[in-house]
Amino acid sequence: MNPVSNKRTITFLGAVLLLVAPVAAQDKPDKKLEQAIAVLRRVDQGKLSEQQQQAKAKEIDAAWGVIKAAGKTGVARLKEEVRLVDQNKEKDDYFKLNASALLWNIGQFDEVDAIAAIWKSTPLNAQYKYVFHTAYSAARTQDRRALPLLLACLKDNHGRFDLLQHATTQWLGALEILWGAFGPQGVSDLMRVLETSTNPAELESAIFLLIWTQELKALPRVREIAARGSRDARLEAIRYLGFYGHPQDYDFLVAGLRSADPEEVYVHAYALYEYEDLRAVPPLIPLLKMDNEFFRREVIAALIHLLTPASLDALRNFCDEASRNTRPDSQQRGECSMIDSKLEDVKIDLRDYAKKAPEEKAEMIAAARKSADEWYQSLKEDKKLTHDQLIEAAQEWKRNGRIFDAKPLTFTQLPKEGKKDNAFLVSVNKYDWVEERHILSAATASDLPLLLEVKAALCAGLSEESLVEIRRLNKVIERLGRSRYRKVIGLTEKVE
């Protein structure tokens, strides 16, 4: 055979082998791999008892192990099964979300596009924990390759799961942890969503997340949505305006109390609570007569927070009327108990208050307002925090993933009176004494990105303690943001 003929024969045989190879693979599938894929399919958690769920979880873990051990073949087979589900228009959302979590576990950023594609075609609340833990793992890296996953999460407004023991988390709370862990670099991406998206859930998510960044550039677009947006996004935008507390938005928020839609009235009352302008008390008082207990409780909460003689008189009359009723309903009794409890926190008793002279009433209210604001006001005896120290402290907080009450102790060998073997228990945190008021006394609005970096560290080290610290830091961020356009950051008789 001549060289040319031989070359052609080899090329032909190679082509035949390439054509035959896949057929051979299909004729002899990997039995263990196929069984593992089958374990992940058609799981209906709602039909399983707790014991069965535990058994199924063990089966799924074992199946993951088999698929991972198969390497690229396992990944390809998993993706093929996802494709077949979509092609056959089969409803197996649990499997698809399970597959997305496994793809991240195997390939991480190499599989981001495949995972994002699954999430776009699947309701994320079908098994939200797979979605959250995958996105959370990606967000904590603060790698911008995580963005397709974080952006995909914005379109879900139904997901919920037990984030920590005894702490069921709704989708908005989960999003705050995800985007919080990603850090301040995500603000520009949220702004892009706010400015360009037409998806109501996506807009609602972006608005909520921007609340906690105090991004002023968002205000014009949020005002537009609050006035003319789709319902859910509009309600979230109204809440946003309350948290920002900008002088320009007071009239709009008060006007909303006159809406014929009870839910809109509720969200305007909610916003006015956060806005903290005492002028809102007179228009809130008539809403104590609302029939809906849930909405009425928000009005009561606002009147307790916005303490004035008029708000206290209105609450006292509300409870007096309930006590005069020979058969007061349980709702009213519960509301009046709540009022007593909340006012007790600021050392006000409504019955005692009613007996006071006007001057004494004014003194009680002033003391109560001061008490409510004490966390944020410097004290004469306070240790001072300089701006340079704040920057140094922020680095410590980022390393530790804690701020307030972070006092881990360690045994350190220190010489004393010539002895070298004495062990002393000392704090390893230089700034464990810092509270909200210290940060506010040292920080300016230009420090907001730094504090968002600290928040990222809190979000990345998720615990019940860090959730509390995130809420406390949010208030610091809010007050710093307001300092750009308000003379009085907290409760005031007129926002200006």
N, C-alpha and C positions, 0 to 999 in steps of 0.2 A: 504494500500500500504506500502510495506516495505521501510525502509530508503534508500536502494540502488536504488530501482526502482524510488523513488521520486527524488533522485539526478540526475538520468539519464534523467528523464522527464524535470526537470528544465534546464539541460544543453542543451537538444534538443530544447526546446522552445526558449532559449537564442540564439541558432544558427539560428533558423528560423527568429527571430526578427532582427538579424544582417543582414540576407540576404534580408529581406523585407524592412528594413528601407530606403536604398538608392532608391529603386524603388518608395517608397511612396514620397520621396523628389523630385524625378524627375517628378512624376505625378502631384505634386502641387508645381511648381517653384514659387519663390518669384517674383511676377509680377513687383514690383517697381525696383527690382534689374535687372531683365531682360531688362526692358525699359532703365535703366541707361547704361547697357552694349551696347544696341543698339544705343544709342546716340553717343557713342565713335567710332562706326564702320563706315567704308566706307566714311570718310570725305575727300573731295577733295577741299582743300583750293583754288586751282587755279581757280575753277569754281564759287567761291562765291564772291559777291561784298563786298565792305568794310562794308556796313551795315549788310549784311548777316553773315560776319565773326564775327562781334561783337555779333550778336544774337546767333551764334553757340558757341562762347566762354562762354556766360552765360549758355547755355544748358550744356556744358561740365563741368562747375563749379558745377552746380546742380547735375549732374550725379556722379561726384567725391564724393560729399557729401553723396549721397545715398550709394555708394559702401563702403565708409569709415564707415558709420554708421552700415553697415552689419557685420563689424568686420571680423573674420576669414572666415566666409561664403563668404563675398564679395571678399576677397583676393583669395580664392580658385576658385571662379567663374570667376574672371578676368584672372587668370592663365590658367584656362581651355579654355577660349575663345582664348587666345594666342596660346595654343596647337592646337586647332581646325583649326586656320588660317594656321599654319605650316603644319598640317596633310593634309589639303585639298589643299595645295600649292596655297593658295589664296594670292593675292597681296594687303595687307592692312598695309603698313609700318607706316602710320600716326597713326593708332590705336595701333600698337605694341609699338611705341615710347611714345605715350600718356600713355599707360598702364605701361611702365617702370617708367615714372615720378610719376605716382600715387602710384606704389609699393614703391618707395623711400619715398614718402610723408607719407605713412602709416607705413612702417616697417623699413625704413632707412637701417642700416647695416644688419639686419636680412634678407633683400631681395637682397643683393648685388649679390649673385650668379645668382638669377633669372633675375635680370636686365642685368648683363653682358652677360648672355646667349641670351637674346633678342637682345642686341646690336651686338653680333657676327653674328646674322642671318639677320640683317636688315641694309640697307644703312642709315647711320646716318644723311645724308643731307636731308632725306625725311621730317624731321622737327627738325632741329639742335637745336633749342632753348630748346626743351624738354631734349635733351642730355646734352647741356652745363649746364643748371641750375641744373640738377640732379648731374652731375659730380662736379660742382663748390661747391654745398652745401656739398658734401662729402669731397672734397679737403680741404676746409677751416677748417675742423676739425683736419687736419693733423694726422688723424688716419690711420694706415697702412691698415686697412680693406677697405679703399677706393681704393686701388691699382687696383683691377680688373676692376673698372670703368675707371680709368685714363689710364690704359694700353689699354683698348678697344678703347678709343678715338684716339689712335695713328694710327689706321688703316684707319681712314677717311681722305681723302685729297680733299674733295669737300664742306664740310659744311660752311655755312655763315649765318649770321643773324645780326640784329641791336642790338649790345651789349648795347650801350647807345644811347640816342637821337643824331641823326646826325652822328653816328659812326657805319658804317657797318663793321663787323669784319669777316675776312676770317679765315679759320680753323687754320692756323699757329698762328695767333694772339690770337685766343681763347685758343689754347693749351698753349701758354706762360702764360696766366692768370691762367689756371687750375693748371699747374705744378708749376708755381711760387707760388701760394697760398699754395700748398702742402709743399713747402719749400725745403731746401737743402737735406733732407733725401731721396728725390726722385732721386738724381743724380746717385746713385749706380744702381737703377732700370733701368734708361735710358741707362746706360753703358751696362747693361746685354742685353737690346734690341739691342743696336748697335753691340754687339759682336756676338749675336746668331741669330738674325732675318734674314729671307730671303724675307720678305714682303717689296716691294719697298716703299710703303706709310709709313709703320712703321719706316723704316730706315730714310726716309726723315724727318719725325717728330722728331725722336730721335736726329738726327744731328742738326736740327734747335734749339731744346731746349737746347742742350749742349753748343751751342754758348754762351748763356747768363749765363752759369755757369763757363766758363773758365776752364773746366776740362781738364787738360793736358793729362791725361791717354787716352783720346779719340783720340788724334792726329794720332797715327799710323794707327788705323783702318779707320779714316776719309780719310787719304791720300790714303789708299788702295782703298776705294770706289771712291774717286775723279779720280783715274787713271783707274779703271776697273769695277766700279759698274754699275747697271742698270741706264738708262738715268736720271730719275727724282732725284734719290738718288745721282747720280754723280754730278748733277748740284748744289744740295744743299750742298754737301761736298765741292765743289769749293768755294762757298760763305763762308762757315765755315772757310776755310783756309785764306780768306781775312780778316775776323774779328779777327782771332788769330794773324795774322801778324808775323808768325815765320820766322826767317831768312832762314830756310831750304826750304821754299816753294816759294820764289820769282821766281826762274827760271821756275818752273812748271807753275805758273800763267801767266807769260809773254809769254811762249811758246804757251799757249792756245789761244792767240790773232791771231795766224796763222791758226786756225781751219777753215775748209771749211764749218762748220755748224754755221750759223749766231747766233743761240741761245747760242751756246757754247762760241762764241766770246763775246756776250753780258754779260754772267755770269762771264767770266774772267775779263772783263772791270769793272764790278760791284765789283768783289773781289779786284781788284787793287785800286779802289777808297778807299775801307776800309783799305787796306794794308798800304797805305800812304808812299810809297817809290817813290821819285821823279824821279828815273831812269826809271820809267814806261812811262814817258811822250813821248819820241821819238817813241816807238812802238805803242802808242795810236794815235798819230797824223794822220797817213794815214787812220785810220778808220773813220775820219770825212767825207770821201767820200762814206760811206755805204749808200745804197739806202733806207734801212728800217729806218723810222724816229724814231721809238721807240728805236731801238738799238743805233742809232746815238746820241740820247739825253743822253743816259747813258755815251757815250764817252765824250760828251760835259761836262756833270757833273763832270766826272773824271778829265778832263783837267782844269776845274775851281778850283776844290779842290786841285789838285797837281800843285800849282802855281809856274811857272818858266818863264824866258823870252821866252823859246821855246813854252810853252803852250799858253801864251798870244799872241804871234805872230801868232800862228796857228789859234786861235780863231778870231783874227782881220782879217786875210786873208780870213777866212771862211765868215765873215760878209761883208767884202769888195766885195767879189765875188758876194754875194747875192745882194748887192746894185748896182753893175754894170749890173746885169741882168735886162733887160728892163721889164721883166715880172717875177719877183721873186715869187716863189710859197708861199702860206700862211704858209707852214711848216717852210721854211727857215726864214720867217719874225718872226714867233713865236719863233723859236730857238734863233735868234739874240736878241729878246726882253728879253728872259730868261737869256742870257749871260750878257746883260747890267744890268739887275736887280740883278743877283747874284754877279757880280763884284762891283756893287754899295754898296752892304753890307760890302765889305772890302775896300771901298773908292778908287776904281780904275775905271777910265773912259778910255776905249780903245782908243778913239780919242786923248785924252790928253796924254795917255801913249806913243802913237806912236811918239810924238814930243819930248820926253825926251831923254837926253843923256844916254848912257849905265849905268853910275854910278847912275843916278837918277832912272832909271828903277829898278836897283838892290835894291835901298832904298825903293821904292814903294812896291816891292814884299816882302821884308823882313818885312815891316810894316804890310802888309796884312796877312802874315803868323802868325805874332805875335798876330794880332787881332783875327784870327781864333782860336788861342790856349789860349786866355786870360782866359777863364773859368776854365782852369786847372792849371794855373801857380800862385804861391803865390805872393802877393804884399808886398812891404816893410811895408806898413801901416796896413797890415792885423792883426786882432786878431788871436792869435795862438791857435790851438787845439792840446792838447796832446793826446797820445794814450789812457791814462786812461779816459780822457774826451770823446774820440771817443766811447769807450765801454759804458760809461754812456749815451751818446747821443743816441746810437743805441737802448738802452732800452726805451728811451723816444719816439723815432720814431716808435718803435714797438707798444707801447701803443697807440699812437695817429694815427697811420696809415698815417702819413705825415712826410716829411723831410723839403724840401725847401719851403720858404715863408709860413711856418706854424706858424701863429702869432695870434691864437685865444686870445681874451682879456677877462678878467673877472673883475668885481668890487670887490675890496678887502678893508676891513676896516683897515685903518692904522692910528695910532695916529700921529698928527702933532701939534707941539707947544701946547701940553697939551690938544688938542681936541681929542675926541674919536669917533666922528661921521662923520669924513671926509671919503668919499669913493674915492678911486683912481683906475683908470683903468690901470691894469698891465698885462703883458704877462704871461701866465701860462707855457710857454715853455722856458726852460733854454737855449736850443741850437737852437733857431729860426734864429740865424744869420749865421749858417753854410751853405756854398756853396760847390760845387764840389771840388774846389781847397783846401779847408780846410780839407776835408776828405782825399784827396790824399796826403796831407802833413803829415798826422798823421798815415795813414793806411799802412799796408804791405800786401803782398799776402796771408799771414796766416789769414788775416781778411776776406777773401772772404766768408767763410761760414756764418760769422756774418752778412755781407751785404746781403747775400741771405735770411737770416731770416728777415731782414728789408724789403726786396722786397716782401716776403710772406705777411707781414702786409699790404703793399701797395696794393697787388693783392686782399687781403681779404676785403678791404674796397673800392670796385670799384666805381670810379667816373671819370669824365673827368679830374679833377685835378690830381688824382692818376695815370692816364695813362701817363700824361706828366712827372710826377715824376719818374715813372718806366723807361721811356726812358732816363732820365737824370742819374738815378742810373746805368742803363746798361752801360753807357759810363764810369762811374767811375770803375765799375767791369772790363770792358774790359781793361782799362788802367792799373789797378792793375795787371791783369793777364799778360799783356805784359811786365810788369816791371821785370818778372822772366827771360826774355831772350833777351830783347832789351835795348840798351843804351838810345836811343831816342824813347819815346813811341808814339809820334805823327808824324807829317810830318817830313821827314828826307831825306837826299840825298843818304843814304844807310842804310838799316836795318841791324844792327849787334848787 
